[in-house]
Amino acid sequence: MKTKATRFIMLLLAVLMLVYILSGCGKKLKIISSADELPIDYNTSRTIFFEIVMEDGNVIEGELYPKIAPITVRNFITLAESGHYDGVRFNRTVPGVLIQTSADSDPDYCIRAEVSKNGWNNTIKHVRGTISMARKNEYDTAYDSFFILLDKRSNYNGEYAAFGQITSGMKYVEEYANAEAEGEYTTEDIIIKTINILGN
C-alpha cells in the first residue's frame, strides 16, 4: 500500500515532467533540421558580416560561417532581421569566460545542434571571440540564446554549435563580462539595440 509520502513524490515527479515537456524547446516544438527551411537573401557559400549595436552606443562586429553551420547562421539572420534581438539583454556574464543573451521562454521552434556529438561536422573551434549557440541539456534545444567567448574552451567543441567569430569590439565584451552580477547573472542592463546583417 502506497504511503502519502510516496503518492506525493509520484505526483510531484509527474508535474515536473509535464512542466519540462511544455517549456522551452520540448517535444511539442518543430525542430529545424535543414537549412532550406530557413531561406535567407545572402550568398551562403561565403562569409556573412554582422554587427551588434548596443543601447550604450558600443558596436560589436563579427562574421558568420554559413558553409560550416548553415542552419544556425540562417536562424540567427532570420531572428536578427525580424527584430527579435532588439531589446534583448546579455544577462549571463562570466568574467574572463563569456557573455550570453537571455533566452525566449516561448520559442517558435528549435534548431538542430550542428555539432560533432550530434552527427554534424562543425570545424569552428571555441576560442576567444567565438560566437556560439546556447542550449538546454539536449542537443536540439537551441533557438535564440547565444554566447560570445572571452577565452578558449576546448570542452565546448563538439558540444555547442559555434557559427561565427567576433572581429571587432572584444574590449566591450570584456567590459560586459565584468559587469556587476549576482553569481553568473548581471544586475546591470546590457541591452542589444539591434543586430544588423551587413551582407557578404
C-alpha positions as CSV (number, residue, x, y, z in Angstrom):
1,M,0.0,0.0,0.0
2,K,1.4,3.4,-1.0
3,T,2.1,5.9,1.7
4,K,1.0,9.5,1.5
5,A,4.7,10.5,1.0
6,T,5.1,8.0,-1.9
7,R,2.0,9.3,-3.6
8,F,3.1,12.9,-3.1
9,I,6.6,12.2,-4.6
10,M,5.0,10.4,-7.6
11,L,2.6,13.3,-8.2
12,L,5.5,15.8,-7.9
13,L,7.6,13.9,-10.4
14,A,4.6,13.8,-12.9
15,V,4.1,17.6,-12.6
16,L,7.8,18.3,-13.1
17,M,7.9,16.0,-16.2
18,L,4.8,17.9,-17.6
19,V,6.4,21.3,-17.0
20,Y,9.6,20.1,-18.7
21,I,7.8,18.8,-21.7
22,L,5.7,22.0,-22.1
23,S,8.6,24.5,-21.5
24,G,11.3,25.7,-23.9
25,C,12.1,23.5,-26.8
26,G,10.2,20.5,-25.7
27,K,8.8,17.7,-27.9
28,K,5.8,19.8,-29.0
29,L,8.0,22.2,-31.0
30,K,9.2,21.6,-34.5
31,I,13.0,21.1,-34.9
32,I,14.5,22.8,-37.9
33,S,16.9,20.1,-39.3
34,S,17.6,21.5,-42.8
35,A,18.9,24.9,-43.8
36,D,16.4,25.0,-46.6
37,E,13.7,25.5,-44.0
38,L,15.2,29.0,-43.2
39,P,15.8,30.8,-46.5
40,I,17.9,34.0,-46.4
41,D,18.8,36.6,-49.0
42,Y,22.5,36.2,-48.8
43,N,25.2,34.2,-50.6
44,T,25.5,31.2,-48.2
45,S,28.8,30.0,-49.9
46,R,30.6,33.0,-48.4
47,T,31.2,34.6,-45.0
48,I,28.4,36.9,-43.9
49,F,29.2,40.0,-41.8
50,F,27.1,41.5,-39.0
51,E,27.2,44.0,-36.2
52,I,25.6,44.0,-32.7
53,V,24.6,47.6,-31.9
54,M,24.3,48.1,-28.1
55,E,22.0,50.5,-26.3
56,D,25.1,52.3,-24.8
57,G,26.4,53.0,-28.3
58,N,29.1,50.3,-28.5
59,V,29.3,48.2,-31.6
60,I,30.5,44.6,-31.8
61,E,31.3,43.4,-35.3
62,G,31.7,39.8,-36.5
63,E,31.4,37.3,-39.3
64,L,29.2,34.3,-39.8
65,Y,30.1,31.0,-41.4
66,P,27.1,29.6,-43.3
67,K,29.1,26.8,-45.0
68,I,30.0,25.3,-41.7
69,A,26.9,25.9,-39.7
70,P,24.1,26.7,-42.2
71,I,21.1,26.1,-40.0
72,T,22.5,28.1,-37.1
73,V,23.6,31.0,-39.3
74,R,20.3,31.2,-41.1
75,N,18.4,31.1,-37.9
76,F,20.5,33.9,-36.4
77,I,20.0,36.0,-39.5
78,T,16.2,35.3,-39.6
79,L,15.8,36.3,-36.0
80,A,18.1,39.4,-36.3
81,E,16.3,40.7,-39.4
82,S,12.9,40.2,-37.8
83,G,13.9,42.4,-34.9
84,H,13.8,39.5,-32.5
85,Y,17.1,40.6,-30.7
86,D,16.1,44.2,-30.4
87,G,16.0,44.9,-26.6
88,V,17.4,41.5,-25.6
89,R,19.8,41.6,-22.7
90,F,23.2,39.9,-22.2
91,N,22.1,38.6,-18.8
92,R,24.7,36.0,-18.1
93,T,28.2,37.5,-17.6
94,V,31.2,35.4,-16.5
95,P,34.5,37.4,-16.2
96,G,37.2,36.0,-18.5
97,V,34.8,33.4,-19.9
98,L,31.7,34.6,-21.7
99,I,28.7,36.8,-22.1
100,Q,25.3,35.2,-23.0
101,T,21.9,36.6,-24.1
102,S,18.7,35.7,-22.3
103,A,16.5,33.1,-24.0
104,D,12.9,33.3,-25.2
105,S,10.8,31.3,-22.8
106,D,8.2,30.6,-25.6
107,P,10.2,29.8,-28.8
108,D,8.5,29.1,-32.1
109,Y,10.8,26.2,-32.9
110,C,14.2,24.7,-32.1
111,I,17.2,24.1,-34.4
112,R,19.3,21.1,-34.9
113,A,22.6,21.3,-33.0
114,E,25.3,21.4,-35.7
115,V,27.9,19.7,-33.6
116,S,30.0,16.5,-33.9
117,K,28.3,14.9,-30.9
118,N,25.1,15.3,-32.9
119,G,26.4,13.9,-36.2
120,W,27.5,17.2,-37.8
121,N,31.0,18.2,-38.9
122,N,31.4,21.6,-37.3
123,T,35.1,22.7,-37.6
124,I,34.8,26.0,-35.8
125,K,36.8,25.9,-32.5
126,H,35.7,27.6,-29.3
127,V,38.3,30.2,-28.8
128,R,38.4,33.9,-27.8
129,G,35.7,35.7,-29.8
130,T,33.8,32.7,-31.0
131,I,30.0,33.2,-31.1
132,S,28.1,30.0,-30.4
133,M,24.6,28.8,-29.5
134,A,23.4,28.2,-26.0
135,R,21.0,25.2,-25.4
136,K,19.5,23.0,-22.8
137,N,21.0,19.6,-21.8
138,E,19.6,18.0,-25.0
139,Y,21.3,18.9,-28.3
140,D,18.4,20.1,-30.4
141,T,17.0,22.7,-28.0
142,A,18.6,25.9,-29.2
143,Y,16.5,28.8,-30.5
144,D,17.8,32.3,-29.9
145,S,20.2,32.5,-27.0
146,F,23.9,32.8,-28.0
147,F,27.2,33.5,-26.2
148,I,30.5,35.1,-27.0
149,L,33.6,33.6,-25.6
150,L,36.5,35.5,-23.9
151,D,38.7,32.5,-23.6
152,K,39.4,29.2,-25.3
153,R,37.0,26.4,-24.2
154,S,38.1,23.2,-25.9
155,N,35.5,21.2,-24.0
156,Y,32.8,23.2,-25.9
157,N,34.0,21.8,-29.2
158,G,31.5,19.2,-30.4
159,E,29.0,20.2,-27.7
160,Y,27.9,23.7,-28.7
161,A,27.2,25.0,-32.2
162,A,29.7,27.7,-33.0
163,F,28.7,29.7,-36.0
164,G,30.9,32.8,-36.2
165,Q,33.7,35.0,-34.9
166,I,33.8,38.5,-33.4
167,T,36.3,40.6,-35.4
168,S,35.9,44.0,-33.6
169,G,34.7,45.2,-30.2
170,M,36.0,42.4,-27.9
171,K,37.0,45.2,-25.4
172,Y,33.3,45.8,-25.0
173,V,32.6,42.1,-24.5
174,E,35.3,42.2,-21.7
175,E,33.6,45.2,-20.1
176,Y,30.2,43.5,-20.1
177,A,31.7,40.3,-18.7
178,N,32.9,42.3,-15.7
179,A,29.6,43.9,-15.0
180,E,28.1,43.8,-11.5
181,A,26.4,40.5,-11.0
182,E,24.8,38.1,-8.6
183,G,26.5,34.8,-9.4
184,E,26.7,34.5,-13.2
185,Y,23.7,36.8,-13.8
186,T,24.3,40.5,-14.2
187,T,22.3,43.1,-12.3
188,E,23.2,45.7,-14.9
189,D,21.3,46.5,-18.1
190,I,23.4,45.2,-21.0
191,I,20.9,45.6,-23.8
192,I,21.1,45.0,-27.5
193,K,19.6,47.8,-29.5
194,T,19.6,45.8,-32.8
195,I,21.6,43.3,-34.8
196,N,22.4,44.3,-38.3
197,I,23.3,41.8,-41.0
198,L,25.7,43.6,-43.4
199,G,25.9,41.1,-46.2
200,N,28.8,39.2,-47.9
